[in-house]
Amino acid sequence: MIHDAQMDYYGTRLATCSSDRSVKIFDVRNGGQILIADLRGHEGPVWQVAWAHPMYGNILASCSYDRKVIIWREENGTWEKSHEHAGHDSSVNSVCWAPHDYGLILACGSSDGAISLLTYTGEGQWEVKKINNAHTIGCNAVSWAPAVIPGSLIDQPSGQKPNYIKKFASGGCDNLIKLWKEEEDGQWKEEQKLEAHSDWVRDVAWAPSIGLPTSTIASCSQDGRVFIWTCDDASGNTWSPKLLHKFNDVVWHVSWSITANILAVSGGDNKVTLWKESVDGQWVCISDVNKGQGSVSASVTEGQQNEQ
Amino acid sequence: MEKMSRVTTALGGSVLTGRTMHCHLDAPANAISVCRDAAQVVVAGRSIFKIYAIEEEQFVEKLNLRVGRKPSLNLSCADVVWHQMDENLLATAATNGVVVTWNLGRPSRNKQDQLFTEHKRTVNKVCFHPTEAHVLLSGSQDGFMKCFDLRRKDSVSTFSGQSESVRDVQFSIRDYFTFASTFENGNVQLWDIRRPDRCERMFTAHNGPVFCCDWHPEDRGWLATGGRDKMVKVWDMTTHRAKEMHCVQTIASVARVKWRPECRHHLATCSMMVDHNIYVWDVRRPFVPAAMFEEHRDVTTGIAWRHPHDPSFLLSGSKDSSLCQHLFRDASQPVERANPEGLCYGLFGDLAFAAKESLVAAESGRKPYTGDRRHPIFFKRKLDPAEPFAGLASSALSVFETEPGGGAMRWFVDTAERYALAGRPLAELCDHNAKVARELGRNQVAQTWTMLRTIYCSPGLLPTANLSHSVGKGGSCGLQLMNSFNLKDMAPGLGSETRLDRSKGDARSDTVLLDSSATLITNEDNEETEGSDVPADYLLGDVEGEDDELYLLDPEHTHPEEPECVLPQEAFPLRHEIVDTPPGPEHLQDKADSPHVSGSEADVASLAPVDSSFSLLSVSHALYDSRLPPDFFSVLVRDMLHFYAEQGDVQMAVSVLIVLGERVRKDIDEQTQEHWYTSYIDLLQRFRLWNVSNEVVKLSTSRAVSCLNQASTTLHVNCSHCKRPMSSRGWVCDRCHRCASMCAVCHHVVKGLFVWCQGCSHGGHLQHIMKWLEGSSHCPAGCGHLCEYS
């Protein structure tokens, strides 16, 4: 069973991960799907994969039920394990790379309730920071905020690294979405707690900021609801939820298009729907792909078949 | 962790009831075994050997079998087994190689019955025959298995595995004479109890030691084995060669495996190290456990289902000195947590979607979904042949491609590549971009460009372009047709953008006004406008929609339509000046021109000659200043840019920003501009449009953006005297304390242009060197080098 599929930065490669412990990379250029790598190294189902920004090379992170996070790197056409992080006490459910402006930073959310942040410090070394008890019972998803620089860029002396405020969102089994912010001393602090879901939060997706003055987060949950959270004020403290839709089944994924105006939602009813905000601020479904046709008969046969 | 659910199961005569519970033992347990009445459990370990009664709410210690004055090694148990036919009979395997049987029916405190001291090393496993009351089997570290008849004092037969050590022995449940044994070298052997000379069958089951095995309670040929290679394998032993049916991958070496009663495909495992949890697997789903019990804090050493026909109660003993009863209902279910779907929005607007195949396959014959008409997004589905999964929990991976014209990002790439952002007069840029947008079917954007052109450019050129049209009558007719055609095309785009239309309307109204005031020429297009002599109607009314579009369309249409049209040569220098003027006067200029050019930057053919607009400026000022403040349009344009940016089309925002340059820059705050620029550049780079991205960086006015191009470019300067790297300080070399760039002719420090000979590295002011070299070909510094100046 495939648990996640991610396209790389240029949209030319697709990485999938699956229960059979494998991570596969496909070339999807020109409409084809050619398997170019099969990465073996996990000892349990692999839940999620994430591509790093190409300025750091071809780097893929994967997280698994075996409590490990593996960072893979392609060198001279071959993929190899470059780092293994085994700092969690339970299944690692989600990985997400920070915006490239921050350097190579990976956030990992685990069923042990903790979120760990791996920062590349050069020469194959990774520094680990851990937020313990981020979500009770477990953390299901992490998503970084796009890189935003406080104040005007103009004031920054050129050549000096601008002082970014790093933020990310996480969703967990405590039905909450939490926003985390890095303090000046490098410690991560809970900034916001967004409460609206009535069951486990399955996925959070911070919208890419393409010319938008507002910050937007999409979240979906076991309770079948998808919320769009927006924050208009500069301080980032007041977030207001808007219910996108209530589905009849678990919603597993939300994914933004790169221009952040279309949201793809996939749910337990085996549908992918695309949503767009209309001029009057309402979210409307503009298209759906129904995967559930004939699902009734399919589910009957399901139990009798064998998996390879 | 305390879960209070309770399960009661009726099994024939007896009733099982209980809840998840645990009790503390005095010492770590090595093995447990359940009495056949399912009401008692025996726990054995290095320093513990006790029987507990399983009551509804708790475990109650019933009997301590460790009696006697001095602790004997015979009591250090590696394994324990309770006879499934005789409630009073137990056997233990001691770490010193002794096999002990216990009779609970003995009246004395010491229940020890028989002692077999035949094994040389630790006995790993003891096993009673399932149906024969007196037959006991043992497997030891010394590599031998022994079969005992409890009625005799010593073993009946000895089986040699020809191997290092036996880890497990299990009588087959169905075949009376058969038992299986597993070995440290990875082999599994099948024996006939009557044939001690050699095993019936042997095969290598695992890579590394096989720690355990278990016969399926119902399926006669099925044997599950677990090994250090972290795998549980299910073998079909009925066939000629043992056939691997299933293989479950766990995350740690498998210490125990037990089939779950009444569930054909379920088995429970616990691990030897690292992992303290107990898992229940569905062997058909080999990667994710069906259930997980997380109660233990140390390695689980013994697991046993409470009753051979009840699937809900599992008992376990652990190194953490606790005994647990687990309820299947209380188990956490990792499968439920597992995400069955993967979804990713691709760069080009395509979607990758992975879902359960059973659900997908059923509809593979379907036609692509057609979206609703206003937002036509189509999907093409392609099944990936490279995913060889089938059945219960497999997924299909599909990539949906958006077809052209839908949500695909192809337009973005095309637009980015074809837009002209600089290097030509504003009007041409606008026209060009409008044309590009139109060709890509983005009418709204095209219209915006056209509008920008009309707002910001001197309309002076348009009539000239139209001149050729009006000369021939056919020309104006063709134009007319073109307009109506385009209008139809544009309708949907307009609908979604009311605010822009409004602003357009406002912008246009004054042109209309001009038209009506100067209706020198009759034209079908103008008839509507002519109808109204009151300009106020147009300024306030909503009617302008249609004719606005007509006006808007025309200028840019005439232009690309007539590439051969001759533009007056003077127009170019004139326009260049305009490009640099601030928006205020310029758009006045626009007005100023209009009346003289018979008021039509629209499609009205003009016979009047084009005049230089400068002389007219003062007139227009007087006439129109009161009506239209200079920054009237800037606000609209700013709103328009924000609108596009919010729509996700930051490309448009940035392109307009660059093309219009100073005209709008001051109206939009720096940070927003910068944000647009960086967003757009980032997007361009994702699409690998390096050239465009570089152009944007170059053309951007924001310092933070334009300095992007200077990033990671280093300039190394060496001192011309000591040839060592200069510090960043400037003119003076740190090491030799001399000014680095002295003119060899005048011996002053050269500031500005420094020319030097690449051969001897001497040089100086350009003028001086040039002069010097006119007279001499030798280096002015006197180094003797023959310098060349080219």
Interface residues (C-beta under 8 A of the other chain):
Chain A: M1 I2 H3 D4 A5 Q6 M7 Y9 Y10 G11 L14 T16 C17 S18 S19 D20 R21 K24 F26 V28 G31 Q33 I34 L35 E43 G44 P45 W47 Q48 Y65 D66 R67 S91 N93 S111 S152 L153 I154 Q156 S158 G159 R202 S209 I210 G211 L212 P213 W252 H253 S255 W256 S257 I258 T259 A260 N261 I262 A264 S266 G267 G268 N270 V272 L274 K276 V279 I286 S287 D288 V289 N290 K291 G292 Q293 G294 S295 S297 A298 S299 T301 E302 G303 Q305 N306 E307 Q308
Chain B: K230 Q249 I251 R284 R285 P286 F287 V288 P334 R337 A338 N339 P340 E341 G342 L343 C344 Y345 G346 L347 F348 G349 D350 L351 A352 F353 A354 A355 K356 S358 L359 V360 A361 A362 E363 R366 Y369 G371 D372 H375 I377 F379 R381 K382 D384 A386 E387 P388 F389 A390 G391 L392 A393 S394 S395 L397 V399 F400 E401 G407 M409 S496 E497 T498 Y644 A645 E646 Q647 G648 D649 V650 A653 E670 Q671 T672 E674 H675 W676 S679 Y680 L683 R686 F687 R688 S702 R703 A704 C707 Q710
